[in-house]
Amino acid sequence: MSGMDVWIGLLGSVLVAGAAYSKRSLTMSGAAAAVVLGTLMYSLGSAAWFGTLIAFFVASTLLSKYKQKRKAAIESGYAKSGNRDAGQVAANGGLGLLLCIGSVIVPHPAWWAAFVGVMAAVTADTWATEIGGLSRTAPRSIMTGRKVAPGTSGGVTALGLLATCAGGLFIGAAAWLLARLGSGAVTGAVDAAAAAAASGWQAAAVLTAGAQHPLETLLPLLAAGLAGGLAGSLSDSLIGAKWQAMYRCAVCGRDIERGSHCGSPAEPLRGFAWMTNDAVNVIGSLFGGAAALAAALLAGWL
């Protein structure tokens, strides 16, 4: 980490977070958290790590504004809306930052594979929610297959599944494009001398200077993104349907994710009180990272 990297990361993060705050896509706490997250991501990682995070945020923010009025009624039952706070920023990007830190401490391509899967998971889940909410067919419970009301946690649609795949592939493509900024900048490649000095599992993973690792090429990154996106989004739906805290509005009778609705306190319905939307997102992103890592291992890219 250099002083210049910190300043570049800080400036870029302030510009992006400031623009998002002005458009009411971030709350004040969300903007502050985004600045910290982005600055650390750039200064510890590279433009590829930072840029993949920004690609998720910008694309998802734009989608949240698309046909916002049509989605307003559905989103009224969500625990959180498109106006992200610090908790949502941490839930969507915190695990990615930890993986970035891990890549600095112990350089290895596995960190990058897991990171792409994590970012694909949060992107795919966001896209499934934003685009799937526009479906003209009623969603079905991922647990029972029965039709449920739009906005019901664990409800899926064909349009939402397509959006899930698109979100994962988008992150894979963005990661590939950004990785081309410099071979070895994201996979932990080292020079021949360092490779000769390495031992154990690290020795099998390091590359000579200038070589391009498979996880810096298009098809492997698309596969990692698709695997991470599907695993993360579907696990998010499963957990949401079974264990997420849900409430029933005492006024309109809707099943919702928040503790109040229609100006009145809502009645607890099911799930664990601590299993909030943010907690579900974190667990879903863990599944996404694990799926991308597993895909890379099975394909022999690690």
Residue pairs with C-beta under 8 A, 6 or more apart in sequence:
1 43
1 44
1 104
2 43
5 42
5 43
6 39
6 43
8 42
8 43
9 38
9 39
9 40
9 41
9 42
9 43
9 50
10 35
10 39
12 38
12 42
12 50
12 54
13 34
13 35
13 36
13 37
13 38
13 39
13 42
14 35
16 34
16 38
16 54
16 57
16 58
17 26
17 30
17 31
17 32
17 34
17 35
17 38
18 31
20 26
20 30
20 31
20 34
20 57
20 61
21 27
21 28
21 30
21 31
23 61
23 65
24 83
25 61
25 64
25 65
25 82
25 83
25 84
26 34
26 83
26 84
26 85
26 89
27 83
27 84
27 85
27 86
29 85
29 86
30 83
30 84
30 85
30 86
30 88
30 89
32 86
33 85
33 86
33 89
33 90
34 57
34 89
34 93
37 53
37 89
37 90
37 93
37 94
37 97
38 50
38 53
38 54
40 97
40 100
41 49
41 50
41 53
41 93
41 96
41 97
41 100
42 49
42 50
44 100
44 101
44 104
45 100
45 103
45 104
45 186
46 181
46 182
46 185
46 186
47 178
47 181
47 185
48 175
48 178
48 179
48 181
48 182
48 185
48 186
49 96
49 100
49 115
49 186
51 174
51 178
52 115
52 116
52 119
52 171
52 174
52 175
52 178
53 93
53 96
53 119
55 119
55 170
55 171
55 174
55 178
56 92
56 119
56 122
56 123
56 126
56 171
57 92
59 123
59 127
59 170
60 123
60 126
60 127
60 130
61 82
63 126
63 127
63 130
63 131
64 82
64 126
64 130
65 82
66 130
67 134
68 82
70 134
71 130
71 133
71 134
74 133
74 150
74 151
75 81
75 82
75 133
75 151
76 256
76 261
77 151
77 249
77 254
77 255
77 256
77 257
77 258
77 261
78 151
78 256
78 257
78 258
78 277
79 257
79 258
79 276
79 277
80 87
80 88
80 277
80 278
82 130
84 92
87 278
88 278
88 281
90 278
91 122
91 278
91 279
91 281
91 282
91 285
92 122
92 126
92 281
92 285
93 122
94 282
95 118
95 282
95 285
95 286
95 289
96 115
96 118
96 119
96 285
99 111
99 114
99 115
99 118
99 289
100 111
100 115
102 111
103 111
103 112
103 115
103 188
106 202
107 188
107 190
107 202
107 206
108 187
108 188
108 201
108 202
108 205
109 187
109 188
109 205
109 213
109 215
109 296
109 301
109 302
110 205
110 293
110 296
110 302
111 188
112 186
112 187
112 188
112 215
113 215
113 224
113 292
113 293
113 295
113 296
113 301
113 302
114 289
114 290
114 292
114 293
115 289
116 171
116 172
116 175
116 215
116 221
116 224
116 225
116 228
116 292
117 224
117 225
117 227
117 228
117 231
117 232
117 288
117 289
117 290
117 291
117 292
117 293
117 295
118 228
118 232
118 285
118 286
118 288
118 289
118 292
119 171
119 175
119 228
120 167
120 168
120 171
120 172
120 224
120 225
120 226
120 227
120 228
120 229
120 232
120 288
120 292
121 168
121 228
121 229
121 231
121 232
121 233
121 236
121 284
121 285
121 287
121 288
121 289
122 232
122 281
122 284
122 285
122 288
123 167
123 168
123 170
123 171
123 229
124 163
124 164
124 165
124 166
124 167
124 168
124 171
124 228
124 229
124 230
124 232
124 233
124 288
125 164
125 167
125 232
125 233
125 236
125 281
125 284
126 167
127 163
127 164
127 166
127 167
127 170
128 156
128 160
128 161
128 163
128 164
128 167
128 233
128 237
129 160
130 163
131 159
131 160
131 162
131 163
131 166
132 139
132 156
132 157
132 159
132 160
132 161
132 163
133 150
133 151
133 160
134 159
135 150
135 157
135 158
135 159
135 160
137 157
137 158
137 159
138 147
138 148
138 149
138 150
138 157
139 147
139 148
139 149
139 150
139 152
139 155
139 156
139 157
139 160
140 146
140 147
140 148
140 155
140 156
140 157
141 147
141 148
141 152
141 154
141 155
141 156
141 241
142 154
142 155
142 156
142 234
142 237
142 238
142 241
143 154
143 238
143 241
143 242
148 154
148 155
149 155
149 254
149 255
151 256
152 255
153 237
153 240
153 241
153 244
153 246
153 255
153 257
154 237
154 238
154 240
154 241
154 242
154 244
155 237
155 241
156 237
164 229
164 230
164 233
164 234
165 226
165 229
165 230
167 229
167 233
168 225
168 226
168 227
168 228
168 229
168 230
168 233
169 222
169 225
169 226
169 229
170 225
171 225
171 228
171 229
172 218
172 221
172 222
172 223
172 224
172 225
172 226
173 218
173 221
173 222
173 225
175 186
175 221
175 224
175 225
176 216
176 217
176 218
176 221
176 222
178 186
179 185
179 186
179 215
179 216
179 221
180 216
183 189
183 210
183 211
183 212
183 213
183 216
184 190
184 207
184 209
184 210
184 211
184 213
184 216
186 215
186 216
187 207
187 213
187 215
187 216
188 205
188 206
189 206
189 207
189 208
189 209
189 211
189 213
190 198
190 206
190 207
190 209
191 208
191 209
192 208
192 209
194 206
195 203
195 206
195 207
195 208
198 206
205 302
207 213
213 301
214 220
214 299
214 301
215 221
215 224
215 296
215 301
215 302
220 296
220 299
220 301
223 295
223 299
224 292
224 295
224 296
225 292
227 291
227 292
227 294
227 295
228 288
228 289
228 291
228 292
228 295
229 288
230 291
231 287
231 288
231 290
231 291
231 292
232 284
232 285
232 287
232 288
232 289
232 291
233 284
233 288
235 283
235 284
235 287
235 288
236 280
236 281
236 283
236 284
236 287
239 275
239 280
239 283
239 284
240 277
240 280
242 271
243 271
243 272
243 275
244 257
244 271
244 272
244 275
244 276
244 277
244 280
245 257
245 268
245 270
245 271
245 272
245 273
245 274
245 275
245 276
246 255
246 256
246 257
246 268
246 269
246 270
246 271
247 255
247 256
247 257
247 258
247 259
247 261
247 266
247 267
247 268
247 269
248 254
248 255
248 256
248 266
248 267
248 269
249 255
249 256
249 261
249 262
249 264
249 266
250 262
250 264
250 265
250 266
250 267
251 261
251 262
251 263
251 264
252 261
252 262
254 261
255 269
256 266
257 277
258 266
259 265
259 266
260 266
293 302
296 302
